[in-house]
């Protein structure tokens, strides 16, 4: 069983994986300078569980073991709250994406979905799934979740595509299992995972039955090819020195996964043609995952700290507009966190026993994430000044002739090291423009669905008819059309939770 970050790193060595990066095969990902920072970020999820057991681990109701919280099935609302608190701490500790939230949210979504498929079809997916989770918990493995397909022509569904592999599909079956082909795009942490769960990405129809597949595969399964994704400023990790990287130890990871007749034994298959449950799985997964984006508040804490530090170094920490910008950054950051925590607190128990976060609040949380980090980043750059994008290289700073010139002319407030000032500027660049802007900005926009995906879910839960009737009643409106009175369960849930907490 893996316990520490170092044990995790060693567990990745020696695997037979096909990984392309810069047009070349990677022999050992653990030792590749561009890949290693992302591995270090995952390793921190293990080390945090050792340092702070209460925050980053939980007692499993499945195995009875103390397990990493990323492998824990939420048995109550507090479990989801603790996930969020752990995610913020990991964001603070790494300043990047630590890559395990997708797997965490996938297993929680599958817990209820497999149960309800069995309920309708008499299948045994839920039992298979629980056995899989037991295996993962006992070994303390990293699970990657793979949902996003390339999609091809977005105006067409899977069965209508010119190339059927634009969505991952079942291409063959035998008495031992199924074979799948296709691809999964921009997959976070996939090379750093031990296992990957393949899931559908959209609502499916009867004609899309072959694309209705959920299964777990080892990351080094035969027929799997990875093509590593580029990130802004990523080659800085391959240069001498550690200053220009901005955050030399930790980074994120995305890659494309190509699946060529990959075999999945039936005991690792959790959906096999039940197309009508694809939308349920996607919606429940995104409900968990959209409130998981409180991880960005941990990165926001780092960026706020960096902006405050550079203000100190520049001697402007007491200027009123600087203080006001830091206040605004904090306000935006805490708004994200508050909604994520609220969505978790408002979780409801599903038929299978797992707790599902509040869908409306989860979607509003993620919708804020598509906007607020960009404003926080803008304010950080505003405070930092133009050196964020014009700073000379570390090689120049170390040069015997150019170095002393930079030491003199890049000095800030008296008593502040020029090198320290440069390092903070590089960190701000790293989060707002460089490698970790992938995890802080663009991922915030498109991860767990683009902004429009959240707006659709918010619209579905708005309960406009119910609210219009409330207004008409208070205004004394008579002889008017009575709006369809949608269920007010959402508000009842809010009020009941509040009443329960008051009693406690």
C-alpha positions in Angstrom: 0.0 0.0 0.0 1.3 3.4 -1.0 1.5 5.8 2.0 3.9 8.7 1.3 4.6 11.0 -1.7 7.9 9.3 -2.3 6.3 5.9 -2.3 3.8 7.2 -4.9 6.6 8.5 -7.1 8.4 5.2 -6.9 5.2 3.3 -7.8 5.2 5.1 -11.2 8.6 3.9 -12.2 9.2 1.1 -14.7 5.7 1.1 -16.3 5.4 0.2 -20.0 3.6 3.3 -21.3 3.6 4.9 -24.7 4.0 8.6 -24.2 4.9 11.1 -26.9 6.3 14.5 -26.0 7.9 16.8 -28.5 7.7 14.1 -31.1 9.7 11.6 -29.1 8.9 8.7 -26.9 9.4 9.3 -23.2 11.4 6.5 -21.6 10.7 7.3 -17.9 8.1 10.0 -17.2 9.3 10.2 -13.5 12.6 11.6 -14.6 11.5 13.9 -17.3 12.0 17.5 -16.2 8.8 18.7 -17.8 6.6 15.9 -16.3 8.2 15.7 -12.9 6.6 18.9 -11.4 3.2 17.5 -12.1 4.1 14.2 -10.4 5.4 16.2 -7.4 1.9 17.9 -7.2 0.2 14.5 -6.9 2.7 13.4 -4.4 1.7 16.2 -2.1 -1.8 14.7 -1.9 -0.2 11.7 -0.2 2.1 13.7 2.0 -0.8 15.9 3.2 -2.7 12.8 4.3 0.3 11.8 6.4 0.8 15.3 7.9 -2.9 16.1 8.5 -4.9 12.8 8.7 -8.1 14.5 9.7 -8.1 16.9 6.7 -6.9 14.6 3.9 -8.1 11.1 4.9 -11.3 9.4 6.2 -12.5 6.1 7.5 -14.0 4.2 4.6 -17.5 2.6 5.1 -16.5 0.1 2.3 -13.2 -1.3 3.6 -13.1 0.1 7.1 -9.6 1.4 6.4 -8.4 5.0 6.8 -8.1 6.0 3.2 -7.0 9.1 1.2 -10.0 11.4 1.0 -9.6 11.4 -2.9 -10.7 7.7 -2.7 -13.5 8.1 -0.2 -17.2 7.8 -1.0 -19.1 10.6 0.6 -21.1 9.1 3.4 -22.5 12.5 4.6 -22.4 16.2 3.8 -19.4 16.8 6.0 -17.3 14.4 3.9 -17.9 16.7 0.9 -17.1 19.8 3.0 -13.8 18.2 4.1 -13.0 17.4 0.5 -13.4 21.1 -0.3 -11.2 22.2 2.6 -8.5 19.7 1.6 -8.7 21.0 -2.0 -8.1 24.5 -0.9 -5.1 23.5 1.3 -3.6 21.5 -1.6 -4.0 24.6 -3.8 -2.2 26.7 -1.2 0.6 24.1 -0.9 1.2 23.5 -4.6 0.0 26.6 -6.5 -1.2 24.4 -9.3 -3.6 21.6 -10.2 -3.0 18.5 -8.1 -4.9 16.3 -10.6 -7.0 14.0 -8.4 -10.4 15.7 -8.2 -11.7 14.2 -11.4 -11.2 10.6 -10.1 -12.7 11.6 -6.7 -15.8 13.0 -8.3 -16.1 10.2 -10.8 -16.3 7.4 -8.1 -18.8 9.4 -6.1 -21.0 9.9 -9.2 -20.7 6.2 -10.2 -21.7 5.0 -6.8 -25.3 6.3 -7.2 -25.5 5.8 -11.0 -24.4 2.1 -11.0 -26.9 1.5 -8.2 -29.8 3.0 -10.2 -28.8 1.2 -13.4 -28.9 -2.1 -11.5 -32.3 -1.1 -10.0 -33.8 -0.7 -13.5 -32.0 -3.4 -15.5 -31.1 -6.1 -12.9 -27.4 -5.7 -13.7 -24.6 -6.1 -11.1 -22.6 -2.9 -11.9 -22.8 -1.6 -8.4 -21.2 -4.7 -6.9 -18.4 -4.6 -9.4 -17.9 -1.0 -8.8 -17.6 -1.4 -5.0 -15.1 -4.2 -5.5 -13.1 -1.8 -7.7 -13.2 0.9 -5.0 -12.1 -1.6 -2.4 -9.0 -2.5 -4.5 -8.2 1.2 -5.1 -8.5 2.0 -1.4 -6.5 -1.0 -0.2 -3.6 0.0 -2.5 -4.1 3.8 -2.2 -3.9 4.2 -6.0 -4.5 7.4 -8.0 -7.6 7.2 -10.2 -7.9 9.5 -13.2 -11.3 10.2 -14.7 -11.6 10.5 -18.5 -14.9 12.1 -19.7 -14.1 14.6 -22.5 -14.2 13.2 -26.0 -12.8 15.0 -29.1 -16.4 15.3 -30.3 -15.6 16.0 -34.0 -18.6 17.8 -35.6 -20.3 19.3 -32.5 -23.6 19.5 -34.4 -23.8 15.7 -34.6 -24.1 13.0 -32.0 -21.7 10.0 -31.6 -23.6 7.8 -34.0 -23.8 10.5 -36.7 -20.1 11.3 -36.9 -18.2 10.5 -40.1 -15.5 9.0 -37.8 -17.2 6.9 -35.1 -14.0 7.2 -32.9 -14.7 10.9 -32.2 -16.5 9.5 -29.1 -15.1 6.5 -27.2 -17.1 3.4 -28.1 -17.3 -0.3 -27.7 -15.9 -1.9 -30.8 -16.1 -5.6 -29.8 -17.2 -8.0 -27.1 -16.3 -11.5 -26.1 -17.0 -13.8 -23.1 -14.3 -12.1 -21.0 -15.0 -8.4 -21.6 -15.3 -5.5 -24.0 -12.9 -3.7 -26.3 -13.0 0.1 -26.7 -11.5 2.6 -29.2 -11.5 6.4 -29.4 -9.8 9.2 -27.5 -10.1 11.4 -24.5 -8.9 15.0 -24.8 -6.9 17.2 -22.4 -6.9 14.6 -19.6 -5.7 16.0 -16.3 -3.0 13.9 -14.6 -3.6 10.8 -16.8 0.1 9.9 -17.1 0.4 10.2 -13.3 -2.6 7.9 -12.6 -2.5 4.2 -11.7 -6.0 3.6 -13.1 -8.3 5.6 -15.4 -12.1 5.5 -15.5 -13.5 6.0 -19.0 -17.0 7.7 -19.0 -19.4 9.2 -21.7 -19.3 12.9 -22.1 -22.8 13.8 -23.3 -26.5 12.8 -23.2 -26.9 9.7 -25.5 -29.8 8.3 -27.5 -30.7 4.7 -28.5 -28.6 5.0 -31.6 -25.6 5.8 -29.4 -25.8 2.6 -27.4 -22.2 1.5 -28.4 -20.9 4.8 -27.0 -22.6 4.2 -23.6 -19.6 2.7 -21.8 -18.0 3.1 -18.5 -15.0 1.1 -17.5 -11.7 1.2 -15.5 -8.4 0.5 -17.1 -4.8 0.5 -15.8 -3.0 3.6 -17.0 -0.4 1.3 -18.7 -3.0 -0.9 -20.4 -2.1 -2.3 -23.8 -3.4 -0.2 -26.7 -3.3 3.1 -24.8 -1.1 6.0 -26.2 -0.6 9.3 -24.5 0.3 12.5 -26.4 1.5 15.1 -23.8 0.0 18.5 -24.0 2.0 21.7 -24.2 1.7 24.5 -21.6 2.8 28.1 -21.8 6.4 28.5 -20.7 6.7 24.7 -20.1 10.2 24.3 -21.4 11.5 26.6 -18.6 11.4 23.5 -16.4 14.1 22.1 -18.7 16.4 25.1 -18.3 19.2 25.6 -15.8 18.2 27.3 -12.6 14.8 27.5 -10.8 13.9 31.2 -10.9 12.4 31.6 -14.4 10.0 28.7 -13.9 8.2 30.7 -11.2 7.1 27.6 -9.4 9.9 25.1 -10.1 8.6 22.2 -7.9 5.0 21.9 -8.8 3.0 21.9 -12.1 -0.1 20.5 -13.8 -0.5 18.0 -16.5 -2.8 17.3 -19.5 -2.5 14.8 -22.3 -4.6 13.2 -25.0 -5.4 9.6 -24.5 -5.7 7.4 -27.6 -7.5 4.1 -27.1 -6.9 1.4 -29.7 -9.0 -1.8 -29.0 -8.3 -1.5 -25.3 -9.6 -4.5 -23.4 -11.7 -4.1 -20.3 -12.7 -7.2 -18.4 -16.3 -7.4 -17.3 -15.5 -7.0 -13.6 -14.2 -3.5 -14.5 -17.2 -2.5 -16.7 -19.8 -0.3 -15.0 -22.0 0.7 -18.0 -22.4 -1.4 -21.1 -25.0 0.1 -23.4 -27.4 1.6 -20.9 -27.5 4.9 -22.9 -30.4 6.4 -20.9 -28.1 6.7 -17.9 -25.3 8.6 -19.6 -26.9 12.0 -18.9 -27.5 11.0 -15.2 -23.8 10.2 -14.8 -22.6 13.3 -16.6 -24.9 15.6 -14.5 -24.0 14.0 -11.2 -20.3 14.0 -12.0 -20.4 17.7 -13.0 -22.4 18.5 -9.8 -19.6 17.1 -7.7 -16.9 18.5 -9.9 -18.2 22.0 -10.2 -18.1 22.5 -6.5 -14.7 20.9 -6.4 -13.4 24.0 -8.1 -12.9 25.6 -4.7 -9.3 24.3 -5.3 -8.8 27.5 -7.3 -9.2 29.5 -4.1 -6.0 27.8 -2.8 -4.2 29.1 -5.9 -6.0 32.4 -5.4 -4.6 32.6 -1.9 -1.1 32.1 -3.3 -1.6 34.8 -5.9 -3.1 37.3 -3.4 0.0 36.6 -1.2 2.3 37.2 -4.1 0.6 40.4 -5.1 0.8 41.7 -1.5 4.4 40.7 -1.3 5.4 42.5 -4.5 3.6 45.6 -3.2 5.7 45.4 -0.1 8.9 45.0 -2.2 7.9 47.9 -4.3 7.2 50.1 -1.3 3.6 50.7 -2.1 1.9 48.4 0.5 0.2 51.3 2.2 -1.2 53.0 -0.9 -5.0 53.0 -0.7 -5.7 51.7 -4.2 -3.3 48.8 -3.7 -5.0 47.8 -0.4 -8.4 48.1 -2.2 -7.3 45.8 -5.0 -6.1 43.2 -2.4 -9.5 43.5 -0.7 -11.3 42.9 -4.0 -9.1 39.9 -4.8 -9.9 38.4 -1.4 -13.7 39.1 -1.8 -13.8 37.3 -5.1 -11.7 34.4 -3.8 -13.9 33.9 -0.7 -17.1 34.1 -2.8 -16.0 31.0 -4.8 -15.1 29.2 -1.6 -18.3 30.1 0.1 -20.5 28.7 -2.7 -18.5 25.5 -3.0 -18.7 24.9 0.8 -22.5 25.7 0.7 -23.1 23.3 -2.1 -21.4 20.6 -0.1 -23.2 21.4 3.1 -26.5 21.2 1.2 -25.8 17.7 0.0 -28.6 15.1 -0.1 -28.4 11.4 0.4 -29.0 9.3 -2.8 -30.6 5.8 -3.0 -27.2 4.2 -3.0 -26.2 5.9 0.3 -23.7 8.4 -1.3 -24.3 12.1 -0.7 -24.6 14.4 -3.8 -23.9 18.1 -3.6 -26.5 20.8 -4.2 -26.8 21.1 -7.9 -27.8 24.8 -8.1 -25.1 26.0 -5.7 -22.4 23.8 -7.4 -23.2 25.3 -10.8 -23.2 28.8 -9.5 -19.9 28.1 -7.8 -18.3 26.9 -11.0 -19.9 29.8 -13.0 -18.1 32.2 -10.7 -14.9 30.3 -11.2 -15.2 30.9 -15.0 -14.9 34.7 -14.2 -13.4 35.6 -10.9 -9.8 34.1 -11.3 -9.4 36.2 -14.4 -10.2 39.3 -12.4 -7.9 38.2 -9.6 -5.1 37.6 -12.1 -5.7 41.0 -13.7 -5.5 42.8 -10.4 -2.3 40.9 -9.5 -0.7 42.0 -12.7 -1.9 45.5 -12.1 -0.2 45.6 -8.7 3.0 43.8 -10.0 3.6 46.2 -12.9 5.2 45.6 -16.3 8.2 43.6 -15.1 5.9 40.5 -15.0 6.4 40.3 -18.8 9.7 42.0 -19.4 11.9 40.5 -16.6 15.3 39.3 -18.0 16.3 35.7 -17.6 18.0 34.0 -14.6 21.0 33.4 -16.9 21.3 37.2 -17.3 21.0 37.7 -13.6 23.8 35.2 -12.9 26.0 36.7 -15.7 29.2 38.4 -14.4 28.6 41.6 -16.4 24.8 41.8 -16.9 24.1 40.4 -13.4 25.4 43.4 -11.4 23.5 45.8 -13.7 20.2 43.9 -13.0 21.0 43.8 -9.3 21.3 47.6 -9.3 18.4 48.6 -11.6 15.9 46.0 -10.6 16.2 46.8 -6.9 13.0 47.7 -5.0 12.6 49.0 -1.5 15.7 49.3 0.6 16.5 46.1 2.4 14.7 43.9 -0.2 16.8 41.4 -2.1 16.6 42.0 -5.9 16.6 38.2 -6.4 13.6 37.8 -4.1 11.7 40.5 -6.0 12.4 38.7 -9.2 11.3 35.4 -7.8 7.9 36.8 -6.7 7.4 38.4 -10.1 8.1 35.1 -11.8 5.6 33.4 -9.5 2.9 35.9 -10.5 3.8 35.3 -14.2 3.6 31.6 -13.6 0.1 31.7 -12.3 -1.4 34.4 -14.5 0.5 33.8 -17.8 2.8 30.8 -17.5 2.6 27.1 -16.9 0.2 27.2 -14.0 -2.2 29.6 -15.7 -3.4 26.4 -17.4 -4.8 25.3 -14.1 -5.8 28.7 -12.7 -7.4 30.4 -15.8 -8.2 28.3 -18.8 -9.1 25.2 -16.8 -11.3 27.4 -14.7 -13.1 28.4 -17.8 -13.6 25.0 -19.5 -13.0 22.4 -16.8 -16.2 20.5 -15.7 -18.0 22.2 -18.7 -17.8 25.6 -20.3 -19.8 28.6 -18.8 -22.8 27.8 -21.0 -23.0 24.3 -19.5 -23.5 25.9 -16.1 -26.0 28.4 -17.3 -28.1 25.6 -18.8 -28.2 23.8 -15.4 -28.9 27.1 -13.6 -31.8 27.8 -15.9 -33.2 24.3 -15.2 -33.1 24.9 -11.5 -34.3 28.5 -11.4 -37.9 27.7 -10.5 -39.2 30.9 -12.1 -42.9 29.9 -11.9 -42.6 29.3 -8.1 -40.9 32.7 -7.7 -43.4 34.5 -9.8 -46.2 33.1 -7.7 -44.4 34.3 -4.5 -44.3 37.8 -6.0 -47.9 37.8 -7.1 -49.1 36.6 -3.7 -47.3 39.3 -1.9 -48.4 42.0 -4.4 -52.0 40.9 -4.1 -52.3 40.1 -7.8 -55.9 38.8 -8.5 -57.4 36.9 -11.4 -54.1 36.4 -13.1 -52.6 33.3 -14.8 -51.3 31.0 -12.2 -47.8 29.9 -13.0 -46.9 26.2 -12.9 -45.7 25.8 -9.4 -42.5 23.9 -9.8 -41.2 21.9 -6.8 -39.8 24.1 -4.1 -37.7 21.3 -2.8 -34.6 23.4 -3.3 -35.8 26.1 -0.9 -37.2 23.6 1.5 -33.8 22.0 1.6 -32.2 25.3 2.3 -34.6 26.2 5.1 -34.6 22.7 6.6 -30.8 22.6 6.7 -30.8 26.0 8.4 -33.4 24.8 11.0 -31.4 21.6 11.7 -28.2 23.6 12.3 -30.0 25.9 14.6 -31.3 23.0 16.6 -27.8 21.5 16.8 
